[in-house]
């Protein structure tokens, strides 16, 4: 690998491994070694990753003279407004997360405008995919600062690649709301979507989320359950939502780790003439709305004619 040289002033969006360290690219390592600043979600987590690859987080004397601007060091307890370097070489690892992005974003943009190179990394995978960072990229574009991707692992795309579901059209949904009402409301809005849907979920909510999916999407909807991808105890299981709920409930190990759930969209060719496929959505709407309002909202969501939904709502009420 070439020795570190001065990097062009730029914001580099650098992907890191989602589990297997061998997935770190030589390009990413080279960039992280050379940039003046590495912005990350958690300095402790990223510090371990960088140490593994021999990436020094202490800047050179030259960098120190150029980059003695405010920085936040979670390990030392220094706050985001500290302007005094704490050691001979400045700490090139800066915390950047949802709680300090409003403060750190303008500081980082100013550094790049002054000629410094900055890399943005997440705790795992490609930055900005279900983690903070878009505000920084947005600000970079607004300021006319160059932005460059350093590509690598992404849990969402890795899961899609092994799901065995249509991949020509898909939507990344990310994490569902933590509370039941909010989660069911969002799933209800997705019930008629025809493209493949990709969800992330936390271990302690996975059973509740799968049960809600089975209730709203139907127990026969195809799904791929992808857990701990690229790690030692990886799980990839193609199933139906009904079967998957029982599988995860029966094995505590499946309720641990990083989880991606890939759900098939509605099969329009198969289901277009059967209005009952929308029953779960309609029943959910009836819990909060009148028949008339439920029919109107249902028509907006599903594309089915309002009059047809109105009649089906009346049938459901009578059952």
N, C-alpha and C positions, 0 to 999 in steps of 0.2 A: 504494500500500500504506500502511496506517495506520502512524503512528509507534509505536515500541516502548512498551509499557505494562507495568505489573507483571502477571505471569501468576499465575493461581491455583496454589496449592501442589498439584502433581500430577506423576505420572510419565507423560510423553508417549512413546509408542512410534512413532517417526517413520521412515517408509519413504523411501529415497533411490533415485536411478536405478541401474539395473543396467548402463547403458552410455551411453544417449543422455541428455545433460543436460537436454534439453527435457522429459523425463518428470518432473522435479522439480515438485511442485505448489506453487502460491502459498501454500497453507495451511502446508505443511511449512517453507517459507522463513520465513514470518511467525513460526511457533512457535520455530524455531531462533534467530531474531534476538532473541526476547524472553525466553527462559528464562535462568535464572541459571547453569545447568550443562548441558553436553552430554557425555554418557558415550558413548564410542566404542571400537571394537576397537583401532584404530591411530591415534594422534593425528596422525601424518604424513599418512596417506591421507585421513583426514577433514578435516584442515586444508586440504588442497588443494581438496576439495569445497566447504567453507565459504567459502574465499577466492573461488572461482569465482562464488558467489552473493552476494558482498559481506557475508558474515556475520562480524562481528567476534568473535573468540574472547577478547578481553580485556574483562572485566566493567567496569561503571561504578564510580565512587567509592562510590556508595551500595551497590552489590552487594558491593564489596570489604569494606565495613564489616560487611555481613551474612553474607558467605560466605568468611571467612578461615579455613576449616577445612582439614584435610590434603588435598592433591591430588598427583597424579602427573603429571609432565611428561616424556614419553619423550625429547623433544628436549634438555632441559636435564640429564637424568640424575638429577633429584630422585627420591628414593624415595617409596613410598606413605605413609610416616610423617612426612614433612616438614610442619611446621605453620606455617612462616614464609612469608608472601607474598613473592615474589621481585621484584615490580614494583608500581607504584602501583595498577594495575588488576589484579585477580586473574585467573588463567587459567581461563576457564570450560570449557575442554576437558579432560575427565578420561579417562584410559585405563581401560577396563573390558573385561577379557577373561578367558579360562578360568584363567589363571595368577594373577590377582589378585582374582578375584571374591569370594573368601571375606573378603578385607580390605575391598574397596571397597563391597560390598553394604550392610553396616550403616552405613557413612559416608554413603552416598547416601540411605538411608532416613531417617537422622537429619536430613539437610539438608532433606528434604521436610517432615518433622514440625516443623521450625523455621520453615516457611513459604516455602521456596524452591521454584521450579519446576525440574524436571529433564527433559531429553530424552534418550532412548536411541536411538542410530543404529548401524547396522552398516556394514561397508566398502562394501556395495552391497545394494540391495533392502530387503525388510522384515525388521526384527530378529526374532530367535528362530527363523527358518527356517534350520536347519542352521548356526547360530552361537550363541555364548553369549548369555545374557540372561534365560533363564527363571528363574534363581535370583533375580534382581533383582525380576522381576514377582511371583514367588511370595512373596518377602519383603514386597513392597508390600501385597499382599492380606492377608498375615498381620498386618501392622501397621495395617491399616485405611486405607491410603493410596490415594487415587484413582489409577486408571490409565486412560489415554485413548489410543486408536489414531489416528494421523495417517496415513491410508492412501496407498498408492502402488504402485510396481512390485514384483513378485515373479517371479523367474525360473521357479519351479515352475509357477505359474498361467499365466504367459505361454506356457510350453512346452505345457502342457495345452491351451491355447486354440487352438494351431495344429497339434496332433498328429493330428487326425482320428481319434481313438480315443474310446471311450465316456467321457463326463465326468460321468455321473450318480453314479458311485461311483469313488473313487480313493484310493490311499494314498501318502503321501509317505514314501519310504524314506530319502532323503538319500544320504550317502556310504556305500559298502560298505567292509568291512574291507580294509585295505591288503594283508594277506597272503593268499595263494591259498587256504589251507585255510579261514580264517575267511570269506572271500568266498564260496566255494563252499557252505559250510555255511549261510550266510544265504540264498543264492539257492535252495538246496534246500528250505528252509523256506517259500519263497514260491511254489513251483512250481504249487501247486493253487489259488492265489488267483484269484478271478474278476474282481476290480476292476482298473482300470488302475493301474499302478505307476510312480511317478516317482522317478528316481534322479539324484543329482549325481555327477560323477566328475572326477577330476583328469586333466589331459592325459597325464601320464606313465603312467597306469594304464588309459587308456581302451581300448586294444586288448585287454589281458588281461581286463578286465571284460566287454567285449562277447563275447569268445571263451567265457568262462565262462557268460554268459547263453545263448549259442547252444547250448552243450553241455547245459545243465541245462533251459532252457525249450524248446529245440528250434529248429532253424534256420528253421522256417517261422513262428515267432511274430512277429506284427506289432509294429513299433517305429517311433518317431519320434525322430530324432536332431536335437537343437536346440543349436546352438553359437553363441556370441557374439551372443545375442539383443539386438536394438535397436542393434547396433554396425555399423560399415561393412562388415565381412566376415561378415555373418550367414549361417548355414547352417540350413535347415529341410528335412529329408529324411525322407520316409515310405518305409518299406522292410520287409524281413524281417530278422531277426537275422543269418541267413546271408549275405545280400547286404550288409548294413551292415558286417560285419566286413571284407569285401573292399574296400568303398568307403573306409573309414577307413584301412586298411593302405596303399592305393594313393596316398593324398594326405597328405603330411606336414602340410599346412595344417589338415587336419581333426583333427589331434592337438594343437591349440593352443587356448588360450583357455578360457572358461567353458563347460562342457558339461552339458546336461540330456538324459537318456535317458528316454523315456516308452514303457513296454512294455505291450502289451495283456494283459489277464487271460485265463485259460482260458475257452474257449467251452464252457460246460457243456452246452448243448443239442446241440452237435456231438460232444462228446467223452465224455459221461457213460457211454456203454456200452462204451467202449474203455479197458480198464484199462491197456493198454500205454502210454498217455500219461504214466503215472507211472514208466515204466521207468528214466529217468535218475535220478530221486529214489531209487528202490529200489536201483539199482546203487551209488549213492553211499552209501546206508545199509549195504549189504552190506560195504563196505570196512572198517567199524568195528564192526559188530554181527552177532550170530547171526541166522539166518533168523527165529526166533521174536521176538526183540527188534526186528528191522527191520520186521516185519509190524505189531507193536503201535505203534511210533512212526509208521510210514507211515499207519496208520489214523487216528491222532490228527491228522496233518497234512492228509491228503486227504479224510477223511470216508468213504473206501471201507471196506467190511467187512474185518476183519482176516483172516478165512479166505480171502477172495478174493486178498488181497495175499500171503498165505502161499503159496498155490499158484503165483502168478505169480513169486514169489521163487525157488521151487524150479525153475521153468522157466528162469529167468535163470541160475541156478547151473549148470544142465545144458548150457546153450548153449556 
